[in-house]
Amino acid sequence: EHLGAVTATLWLVQGDDLALVHARGADPLVLERLRRVPLAEDVPGTEVIRTGEAFFFSSRAELDARWPQLADIPSASNALVVLPLTNTGAVVGVVSFGFGRARGFDGQDRVAFLAIADQCAIALDRARLYEAARADAAANELLARVSDAGGGPDWHDIARRISEVCTEKFADSCGITIREGALLRRVAVSSRSYPELVDDGIDRYRFTVPRQEVGAERGG
């Protein structure tokens, strides 16, 4: 909003695609058609990913001339900036800002927008580091609590306690299944959203192991 933009989108590279992870002011058709785009496709975001260069379009006509296949997508934007998000030399995504009126972008404008993209990339990297650290901490806590739940003479009770630990904080539902010859038997179930599974799910669900898997375990 401080930039005077009427639209803003954030896209991140996910595997072989460019995925839309945040949008403000975008037309619903954009969300429908361009929510996930193969990197091999020719659209503004993927071009920025390939080249690492920012794009500045002063008018919708200029954008449509470059990408006529997108001309039928409605937008409140008449000028568009598409900027690379770079982390340790790799372009990990793009951020775009659209403006309601056609406008030019002089050298000072371009330097300012590139600085904004750099700050976005830094914030994104910090958020990823934070999420990774939080995930590691959660995994360590889960391991510690599962270890504390172990022990005792009744392994059915151990399995039940472990499944309960998992759903206290780390998952919505958890089931523990053991293998008995050619069968798989569920021995513990815990669920916050479906508490009825606790009673219905134990010992009632048996699955036959594919014959080739059983043969492989026996050496042929």
N, C-alpha and C positions, 0 to 999 in steps of 0.2 A: 504493500500500500504506500509506503514512503517513496517508492520509486515512481508512483503514478501508474503502475501496471494494473490492467484489468483482468489478466490471467497470469497464472504461475503454475508450472508443472515441474516435477522432479522425477527423473528416470534413472534407473540403476541397471547396470549390466548384471544379468543373472543367467549364467551358462551361455547359451548361444542366442539369447534374447535380450532386448532392452525392455524393461518392465516399468510401467508407470506406478509409482509408489505414493505420490501425493499430487493433488490437483486442486487449484482454486480458480473458480470462474470459468472452468472449461465447459464446453458444450457437451451434453450427454453423449452425442455421437462420437466425440473424441474418446470418451471413456469406453464406449462400446467397440469401436474399430481399432483403436490404437493402444489398448491397455497393455498388450504384450506384442512386441514386434521383433521378428527375426533380425539379427544383426546384418544378415545378407540383404535385407530389403532396403530399397532406396527411399529413405525419408530423412527429414532434417536431423533428427537425433542420431540415427545410425551413421550418417555422413560425418557428424561431429566426432563420433566415437572412432571412426576409421582415420580421420585426418588429424584429430586433436586440435582443430582450428575452430574458433568461434564464428558464428554466422550472424550477420546483422542485416535485417530486411526492413527497408524504409516504408514499404507498403505491401498490402495483400497481393496486389497485382505482381509485384516483384517475386513474392514467394510462389504464387501460382505459376508464374512463367518457368520457374526452376523445377517445381514439382506439380505438374498439371494433374496428376492422379489424386491430389489432395484438394483440388479446387472445389469439390462438391461438399466438403466438410465445413459446416458453419462455424464461425468464430466471432467473438466480440473484438478480436484483435485486428488492427490494420497495420501494425508494425510489430516486428518480432525479433527477439534476441535469443539465440540458442548458444549456450556456453558449456564448455567441457569442464567436468569435475575430475581433477587429476590428483592421484595419490601415488607418491613414489615413482613418478614417471609414467604411470599407466592411467588411461582414461577410464574411470570406473562408472561414469554416468554423465548425465547432462541436466542442466537446469535451464528453463526457458521463461521469459517474461514477455507478455503481449501488451500492447498499448492501443488504446481506443482510437487514436488518430494517427494518420501517417506522419512520420517524423524522420529526420535524419539523425545519424550518429557520427559525431565528429571524433577526432582523436582522443580528446579528453573523456568523452562519453565511453569510448571503448576501453580505455584504461580503467575507468571506474567500474564498468561491468565485469571486467576480468578480475579485478580485485574482489568484487562481490562473489564471483565464482570460487576464487581461492578460499575465501572465508567459509563458504558453503562446504567445500571439500574438507577443510580442517574440522568443521563441526561434525560432518558426517563420519570422519575417521575417528574422532573422539567418541562419538555415540557407539560406533562399532566396537571400539576397545572396551567401553563401559559394558556393553551387552556381553562381550566375550568374557570379561572378568566376572560379571554376575552369573553367567552360565557355569563357569568353572567353580565358583563358590557354591552354587546350587548343587552341582554334581558331587563336590566333595562332601557337602552336608548330607546328601542322599546316601552316599556310600557309608558315611559314619553312622547314620541312623539305621540303615539296613544291617550293618555289622552288629550294632547293638541289639537288633531284633533277633539275631541268630542265636543258636545255642538252645539247649533244652532237650528233653527226651522225645517230645512229640513233634515230628517234622511237619505234620499238618498244621499244628498251631504256629510253628515258625513261619510257614508259607502265608498263613492268614495275617500274622502280624506284619510281615514284610509288605504285603499288598496294602494293608491299612496305612503303613508309613508312607508309601508312595502316593496315596491319594489324600493324605492330610494337607500336603502343600505343593507337591511336584507334578501331579497329574490328576485328571478328572476321574479316570477309571484305570484299574489295573487288574490283570488276571495272570495267574501262574499256572502253567501247564507242564505236566511231566510225561515222559514217554514210557510206555509199558509194552514192550514187544512191538507189535504192529499197530498199537493204538496210542493216541495222545489223550490224556485225561486232565481236565481242568480241576485243580485241587484247591484253589483259593481265588476269590473275587472280591474286589472292593470298588465301590463307585459312589461318587457324590451325587451325580445327576440321575442315576438309575439304581437306587438302593435295593430294588427288588432283585437285581442280579446277584446280590450276595447270597440269597437263599436259593434262587433258581439256577444259578450258573455252575454250582459245584457238583461234580460227579455226573451231571446230566449230559454234558457235552463230550462226546468221544469222537475222535477223528481217526480214520484209517490212514496209516502212513503208506505212501506209494510203494509198490512192491520193489521197484528198482532201488529205492533208498534203503530198504531193509536188506536187500541182497548185497548192496555195496558195503554195509556195515559188517556183513558176515564174510566179506572177502570174495564176493562174486555173486 
